[in-house]
Amino acid sequence: MSKIYKIYLDVCCLNRTLDDLEQFRIRMEAEAVTEIIQNCEDGKWILMNSDIIEFEVSQHSNSFKQEQVN
């Protein structure tokens, strides 16, 4: 029986895939976040949300990034 993990990513993590991926570390972190989100979309894990995340995302000054994170 496999365990289903509940995952909580803060807004910095959720924004990581939209950062400049030229730096190796940033690119690796973005790939990790992408894989985590993919596992959640595939139903393997559960991505948790919170009111504070929704608030922080709603305050984003860049509407494209705000839409992508949502």
Secondary structure, 3 states (H helix, E strand, C coil): CCCCEEECCCHHHHHHCCCCCCCHHHHHHHHHHHHHHHHHHCCCEEECCCHHHHHHHHCCCCHHHHHHHC
